Amino acid sequence: MTQDTRHFPAHGAAKSARDRITPIVVMAWVEATAVTAVGLALLPGWWRLLALALPLVPLWITIATLGQFGGPVGVTLSPGKVTVAWLRSARHHYSFPLGLVSGVSMAPRSDDSRAGLSICRWVPDSQRLELLRGRGPVVRLFLSEPCSRIFQGDGPRLWAGPRRPRQVAVREVALSVDDPEALADTLVRMLGLPEPRAGGAGAEARTTVVKETTRPDPAHSPPPGAAASSALDGPCLSATGLGYAYGTVTAVKEVTLTVRAGEVVGLVGLNGAGKTTTLRIVTGVLRPQAGHVSVAGFGLWADPAQSLSARRVLGVVPDGFPVYPRLTGREYLEFVARLYSVPPAEARSRTAELASRLDLPDAVLARPSATYSTGTRRKLMILAGVVHKPRFLVMDEPTSGLDPQAQRSFKEWLATIRHDGVGVLLSSHSLPLVADCCDRLLILHEGTIAAQGSIGELASRFRLAGSDAEAVFFAAIGRPGPRGGGCE
């Protein structure tokens, strides 16, 4: 190894996994040996050959488990290249140009259910390659542009051949080494990036603070000519040229939308039009394969510092109910507030104010959420989406399950937050709702924007009498609406 090359091994990071697997391997050898001895003593003729073959089973287990932890595993930094080796026999060796690394972060390993185990997997939604060993902190490398590699498949391999190899476009690599802080600091120095921000004190704080760099990300930074925005200037949401495909099926193509402060924009379309994919992209769940997204001026998929700032001012009211059933409504809201670092006193005051607006009495919030009706759960989701006072709010079917009185309260509350300058993107199949609440409509059809504008503008464009939302929708997608009026 040359003087300019440094290797960061990952043997010690797998110690907990070895400790967990070793008793299983030893037990397999003991049982195989005992059964073989009994078989040789009692079985006649050719049956003894079968008994002699039994040790092949623990041998296979040993090679498939403990045998994977040998070899030169870890990360090697050489001039112009970073190489990651995960397991010895699975041939999971990946190299990336050092110049493509646009950010470095370090965080605790988050997959608690499998903590301590070795994991090799590809996460397509975030274009992330995970090469994890042991329980220690994870170093994440962010690439400025997709890097095409042949992924050799999930998990260890008994023989040297690959398992389900496929070509992937890598934008992020999560990996484990024995000394993650040394690796992160070395990368920062080699790339000439600003020093990571200090945070906390002591060893425990150093393992939880995220080290962030501010090198620009060309593929997901604002397009040339765009003004450098701040959190107080420009639109709450700016999405330009969004594109995403699931294999050969294009879900979203060249979608551009803007939501200004104090504006409510309705997102409507038929099933399969691309609404869900668009919402997942603008809420930071799904990384776009093309295009740029910024929230309150911060790049949602830019460097880690901007991405974190964008998510802090973003609120989401999902279509489902991701609530822990044993938590009370109040406990769940306090839990969400803590995730956004909202002080407890402010969280309680904010929760009481919002609950009164949406007719959620204290007695209901004191009950476990498993006892809630669909409408009550929907109200809880709305409260959880705005408890941290977001500047941009995304809502998916927010009135589904609400009774008429609750729907009226929702509309009054929506008018209040719009007056406070919150930008809202509201997706719903209820055309009367979007007609009543939204300043503009964005109509998606087959993954592209069929039309956008106010209902009056769209009715005039399609030469429709009156301003009926249903007639405007069907005219925009090029299909005749139901005759004699329709119902929701």
WOVEN-V913087 format. One record per residue. N is the residue number from 0. PHI is phi in degrees with one decimal (999 if undefined). BURIAL is 1 if it has 9 or more other ideal C-beta (glycine too) atoms within 8 Angstrom, else 0. D_CENTER is the distance of its C-alpha to the mean C-alpha in Angstrom with 1 decimal. Layout:
N;PHI;BURIAL;D_CENTER, N;PHI;BURIAL;D_CENTER
This chain:
0;999;0;37.8, 1;-74.1;0;38.8, 2;-65.3;0;38.8, 3;-84.8;0;35.9, 4;-108.8;1;33.7, 5;-125.2;0;31.9, 6;-115.6;1;30.4, 7;-115.1;1;28.0, 8;-70.5;1;28.5, 9;-127.9;1;26.1, 10;-73.4;1;28.9, 11;-64.0;0;29.0, 12;-64.9;1;25.2, 13;-98.4;1;26.0, 14;-59.1;1;28.9, 15;-64.0;1;27.4, 16;-67.4;1;26.4, 17;-63.8;1;30.0, 18;-63.0;0;31.5, 19;-76.7;1;29.7, 20;-84.6;1;30.8, 21;-54.7;1;34.3, 22;-59.0;0;35.9, 23;-66.1;1;34.8, 24;-65.3;1;36.3, 25;-61.8;0;39.5, 26;-62.4;0;39.9, 27;-63.8;1;39.6, 28;-66.6;1;42.3, 29;-63.0;0;44.6, 30;-65.4;1;44.4, 31;-64.3;1;45.0, 32;-64.5;1;47.9, 33;-64.5;0;49.5, 34;-65.1;1;49.2, 35;-63.8;1;50.6, 36;-62.2;0;53.6, 37;-64.7;1;54.4, 38;-63.5;1;54.1, 39;-64.8;1;56.5, 40;-80.5;0;59.0, 41;-110.0;0;59.0, 42;-82.5;1;57.9, 43;-95.3;0;60.6, 44;49.8;0;60.6, 45;-67.5;0;57.6, 46;-63.4;1;55.4, 47;-67.6;1;55.5, 48;-63.6;0;53.6, 49;-64.0;1;50.7, 50;-65.5;1;50.8, 51;-67.1;1;50.8, 52;-81.7;0;47.6, 53;-58.9;1;45.7, 54;-60.8;1;44.6, 55;-65.3;0;42.6, 56;-66.7;1;40.0, 57;-65.0;1;39.2, 58;-63.9;0;39.6, 59;-63.1;1;36.7, 60;-63.1;1;34.6, 61;-63.7;1;35.4, 62;-66.9;1;34.5, 63;-74.6;1;31.3, 64;-116.9;1;30.1, 65;-64.1;1;32.1, 66;-65.9;1;33.0, 67;-77.6;1;29.5, 68;-91.4;1;29.5, 69;-87.2;0;32.4, 70;84.9;0;32.5, 71;-80.1;0;31.4, 72;-84.2;1;27.7, 73;136.1;1;25.7, 74;-121.0;1;25.1, 75;-117.6;1;28.0, 76;-104.4;1;28.2, 77;-128.3;1;31.0, 78;-55.5;0;32.2, 79;80.3;0;29.7, 80;-153.0;1;27.5, 81;-122.6;1;25.0, 82;-117.8;1;25.3, 83;-117.6;1;23.3, 84;-117.5;1;25.1, 85;-100.0;1;23.4, 86;-124.1;1;26.1, 87;-72.8;1;29.8, 88;-95.6;1;30.5, 89;-87.7;1;27.2, 90;57.3;0;27.6, 91;-85.9;1;24.1, 92;-119.1;0;25.2, 93;-128.8;1;23.1, 94;-119.4;0;24.4, 95;-135.6;1;22.9, 96;-61.3;0;25.0, 97;-62.7;1;24.9, 98;-68.9;0;25.2, 99;-85.0;1;21.8, 100;-73.0;1;20.1, 101;-104.3;1;19.1, 102;-165.8;1;17.5, 103;-133.4;1;17.7, 104;-138.9;1;16.0, 105;-138.5;1;16.8, 106;-150.2;1;15.2, 107;-63.5;0;16.0, 108;-67.2;1;14.8, 109;-102.2;0;12.3, 110;-84.8;0;13.1, 111;-60.4;0;16.2, 112;-65.9;0;17.3, 113;-123.7;0;18.1, 114;-59.7;0;18.8, 115;96.1;0;21.8, 116;-89.8;0;21.4, 117;-80.7;1;21.0, 118;-132.4;1;18.0, 119;-129.8;1;17.7, 120;-153.2;0;15.0, 121;-111.7;1;13.2, 122;-106.5;1;9.5, 123;-66.7;0;10.2, 124;-59.5;0;7.1, 125;-105.8;1;6.4, 126;52.2;1;10.1, 127;-112.7;1;10.2, 128;-100.5;1;13.4, 129;-107.7;1;13.7, 130;-126.5;1;17.3, 131;-115.5;1;17.7, 132;-142.2;1;21.0, 133;74.1;1;22.3, 134;-108.6;0;21.0, 135;-71.6;1;21.1, 136;-60.4;1;18.7, 137;-106.5;1;16.3, 138;-94.3;1;17.0, 139;-114.3;1;14.3, 140;-108.5;1;15.9, 141;-104.5;1;14.5, 142;-97.7;1;16.6, 143;-72.5;1;18.1, 144;-151.6;0;18.3, 145;-58.7;1;17.3, 146;-118.1;1;19.5, 147;-76.2;0;20.7, 148;-141.8;1;21.4, 149;-92.3;0;22.6, 150;-83.2;1;20.3, 151;-84.6;1;22.8, 152;108.2;1;21.0, 153;-74.6;0;19.4, 154;79.4;0;21.6, 155;-71.9;1;25.1, 156;-135.7;1;28.0, 157;-69.3;0;31.6, 158;-107.2;0;33.2, 159;-77.4;0;32.4, 160;-71.3;0;31.2, 161;-75.4;1;27.6, 162;-114.9;1;25.6, 163;47.0;0;24.2, 164;-66.8;0;23.8, 165;-153.1;0;21.9, 166;-84.2;0;21.2, 167;-131.9;1;17.6, 168;-107.4;1;16.6, 169;-88.1;1;15.0, 170;-114.3;1;13.3, 171;-151.8;1;12.3, 172;-126.5;1;14.2, 173;-109.2;1;13.7, 174;-143.6;1;17.2, 175;-120.1;1;19.8, 176;-139.3;1;23.3, 177;-67.1;1;26.2, 178;-126.0;0;26.2, 179;-64.4;1;22.7, 180;-65.5;1;24.2, 181;-64.0;0;26.9, 182;-64.6;1;24.6, 183;-62.7;1;22.5, 184;-65.5;1;25.8, 185;-65.4;1;27.4, 186;-63.2;1;24.8, 187;-60.7;1;25.0, 188;-69.6;0;28.8, 189;-64.9;0;29.0, 190;-88.9;1;26.8, 191;68.5;0;28.8, 192;-89.8;1;25.8, 193;-59.4;0;26.3, 194;-64.0;0;26.5, 195;-60.9;1;23.5, 196;-71.0;0;23.8, 197;-78.3;0;25.6, 198;-159.9;0;24.3, 199;76.8;1;26.1, 200;-143.0;0;28.9, 201;88.8;0;29.6, 202;-64.2;0;27.9, 203;-64.0;0;25.5, 204;-67.0;1;24.2, 205;-68.2;1;23.9, 206;-84.4;0;21.6, 207;-111.0;0;19.1, 208;-73.9;1;19.3, 209;-92.8;1;17.0, 210;-88.2;1;19.1, 211;-121.2;1;18.2, 212;-116.7;1;20.1, 213;-122.0;1;20.8, 214;-66.9;1;21.7, 215;-67.2;1;20.9, 216;-109.0;1;18.4, 217;-60.5;0;20.7, 218;-73.5;0;18.3, 219;-128.0;1;16.0, 220;-94.5;1;18.6, 221;-57.9;0;20.8, 222;-62.9;0;23.4, 223;-55.6;0;26.8, 224;92.7;0;29.0, 225;-73.0;0;26.4, 226;-69.1;0;27.4, 227;-71.7;0;25.8, 228;-95.1;1;24.4, 229;-115.1;0;24.3, 230;-67.9;1;22.6, 231;-105.7;0;25.9, 232;-114.0;0;26.7, 233;79.1;0;25.5, 234;-73.7;1;23.3, 235;-70.8;1;20.5, 236;-134.3;1;18.4, 237;-134.9;1;19.3, 238;-121.4;1;17.7, 239;-126.3;1;19.9, 240;59.9;1;20.3, 241;-67.5;1;16.9, 242;-145.5;1;16.9, 243;-158.8;1;15.0, 244;-133.3;1;16.7, 245;-99.2;0;16.2, 246;67.1;0;18.9, 247;-92.6;0;22.1, 248;-98.4;0;21.0, 249;-84.4;0;20.1, 250;-88.9;1;17.9, 251;-137.7;1;18.0, 252;-141.7;0;20.6, 253;53.3;0;21.7, 254;-91.8;1;20.3, 255;-126.1;1;21.3, 256;-148.3;1;21.2, 257;-136.2;0;22.1, 258;-125.1;1;22.2, 259;-89.8;0;24.8, 260;-61.0;1;25.4, 261;74.8;1;27.1, 262;-114.6;1;26.4, 263;-112.7;1;25.0, 264;-111.4;1;23.9, 265;-93.3;1;23.8, 266;-109.6;1;21.6, 267;-129.9;1;23.6, 268;169.9;1;24.1, 269;-70.4;0;25.1, 270;-60.4;0;23.0, 271;84.9;0;21.2, 272;-77.1;1;21.7, 273;111.8;1;18.1, 274;-65.0;1;17.3, 275;-62.8;0;14.2, 276;-63.0;1;12.7, 277;-61.8;1;13.8, 278;-64.3;1;12.4, 279;-65.5;1;8.8, 280;-71.5;1;9.5, 281;-76.3;1;11.3, 282;-99.0;1;9.0, 283;83.8;1;6.3, 284;-84.4;0;4.0, 285;-122.6;1;6.1, 286;-75.7;1;8.0, 287;-67.9;1;11.6, 288;-80.1;0;14.2, 289;-150.6;0;16.7, 290;101.4;1;17.2, 291;-134.8;1;16.3, 292;-129.6;1;14.6, 293;-131.0;1;16.0, 294;-119.1;1;16.0, 295;54.0;1;19.3, 296;89.4;1;20.1, 297;-103.8;1;17.1, 298;-66.9;1;15.2, 299;-67.7;1;11.5, 300;-119.4;1;10.9, 301;-89.7;1;14.1, 302;-69.0;1;15.0, 303;-56.5;1;13.3, 304;-63.9;0;16.0, 305;-66.3;1;15.5, 306;-61.7;1;11.8, 307;-65.4;1;12.5, 308;-63.9;1;15.4, 309;-65.3;1;13.7, 310;-71.5;1;11.3, 311;-69.6;0;14.5, 312;-104.9;1;16.4, 313;-108.6;1;14.0, 314;-118.1;1;14.7, 315;-132.6;1;13.3, 316;-115.0;1;15.7, 317;-77.4;0;14.2, 318;-74.7;0;16.6, 319;-89.2;0;16.3, 320;-128.8;0;17.3, 321;-78.9;0;14.8, 322;-116.4;1;17.8, 323;-71.2;0;19.3, 324;-64.3;0;22.7, 325;-83.7;0;24.8, 326;-80.5;1;23.8, 327;-74.3;1;26.0, 328;-58.1;1;24.8, 329;-66.8;1;25.8, 330;-63.3;0;24.1, 331;-65.9;1;20.8, 332;-64.7;1;21.2, 333;-65.3;1;22.2, 334;-62.5;1;19.2, 335;-64.3;1;16.9, 336;-61.3;1;19.3, 337;-65.5;1;19.2, 338;-60.9;0;15.5, 339;-97.1;1;16.4, 340;60.3;0;19.6, 341;-79.8;1;21.9, 342;-55.0;0;25.4, 343;-55.6;1;26.6, 344;-63.3;0;29.6, 345;-65.9;1;27.8, 346;-63.7;1;25.2, 347;-64.7;1;28.2, 348;-64.3;0;30.0, 349;-64.4;1;27.1, 350;-63.3;1;26.5, 351;-63.0;0;30.2, 352;-64.3;0;30.5, 353;-69.3;1;27.7, 354;-63.4;1;28.8, 355;-67.6;0;32.3, 356;-69.0;1;31.3, 357;-102.5;1;29.5, 358;59.0;1;32.3, 359;-114.3;1;30.5, 360;-69.3;0;33.4, 361;-59.1;0;33.1, 362;-62.5;0;34.4, 363;-72.2;1;31.5, 364;-65.4;1;28.9, 365;-83.8;0;30.9, 366;-91.4;1;30.4, 367;-60.3;0;27.6, 368;-66.2;1;25.0, 369;-62.5;0;25.9, 370;-90.0;0;29.2, 371;-78.5;1;27.7, 372;-76.8;0;28.5, 373;-59.8;0;26.0, 374;-65.2;1;27.1, 375;-67.2;1;26.8, 376;-62.9;1;23.3, 377;-62.8;1;22.5, 378;-60.8;1;24.2, 379;-63.2;1;22.3, 380;-65.1;1;18.9, 381;-64.4;1;20.5, 382;-62.2;1;21.7, 383;-65.2;1;18.4, 384;-74.7;1;16.8, 385;-126.0;1;19.6, 386;-65.3;1;20.8, 387;-98.5;1;19.7, 388;57.0;0;21.4, 389;-71.4;1;18.8, 390;-89.1;1;20.3, 391;-132.5;1;18.1, 392;-124.8;1;17.4, 393;-111.5;1;15.7, 394;-127.7;1;17.4, 395;-113.7;1;17.3, 396;49.2;1;20.8, 397;-70.7;1;21.6, 398;-103.2;1;25.2, 399;-64.4;0;24.8, 400;91.6;0;27.0, 401;-83.6;1;28.6, 402;-77.1;0;32.4, 403;-56.2;0;34.5, 404;-65.5;0;35.1, 405;-66.5;1;31.4, 406;-65.1;1;30.6, 407;-64.7;0;33.3, 408;-61.9;1;32.0, 409;-62.1;1;28.5, 410;-64.1;1;30.1, 411;-66.2;1;32.1, 412;-64.9;1;29.1, 413;-62.5;1;27.2, 414;-64.8;0;30.3, 415;-68.1;1;30.4, 416;-71.0;1;26.9, 417;-65.4;1;27.6, 418;-64.5;0;30.8, 419;-80.5;0;28.9, 420;94.2;0;27.1, 421;-80.9;1;23.6, 422;-86.0;1;22.2, 423;-129.9;1;20.9, 424;-111.4;1;19.3, 425;-114.3;1;20.6, 426;-106.6;1;20.0, 427;-159.6;1;22.7, 428;-90.3;0;25.2, 429;-87.0;0;27.9, 430;-65.3;1;29.8, 431;-60.5;0;32.2, 432;-64.1;1;29.3, 433;-67.4;1;27.9, 434;-66.5;1;31.6, 435;-77.2;0;32.4, 436;-104.1;1;29.4, 437;-102.7;1;28.1, 438;-77.1;0;29.7, 439;-138.0;1;28.4, 440;-111.5;1;27.1, 441;-122.4;1;24.7, 442;-100.7;1;25.6, 443;-94.6;1;23.4, 444;-149.0;1;25.3, 445;55.1;0;24.4, 446;85.2;1;21.4, 447;-126.6;1;23.4, 448;-82.7;1;24.8, 449;-78.9;1;28.1, 450;-167.6;1;29.2, 451;-151.9;0;28.3, 452;146.9;0;30.6, 453;-71.4;0;32.3, 454;-61.1;1;33.9, 455;-62.9;0;37.3, 456;-63.0;0;36.5, 457;-69.2;1;35.1, 458;-62.8;1;38.1, 459;-66.8;0;40.4, 460;-63.6;0;38.7, 461;-93.1;1;39.2, 462;56.6;0;42.6, 463;-104.1;1;42.0, 464;-79.6;0;44.3, 465;81.7;0;42.6, 466;-129.6;1;39.0, 467;-86.3;0;37.7, 468;-62.4;1;33.9, 469;-66.1;1;34.3, 470;-64.1;1;36.8, 471;-63.7;1;34.7, 472;-62.0;1;31.7, 473;-69.4;1;33.8, 474;-67.4;1;35.7, 475;-68.2;1;32.5, 476;-91.1;1;31.3, 477;76.5;0;34.8, 478;-124.9;0;35.6, 479;-70.7;0;38.4, 480;-78.1;1;37.6, 481;-65.0;0;39.3, 482;-79.6;0;43.0, 483;75.7;0;44.4, 484;87.6;0;41.2, 485;-131.5;0;38.3, 486;-138.1;0;36.7, 487;-103.9;0;33.2
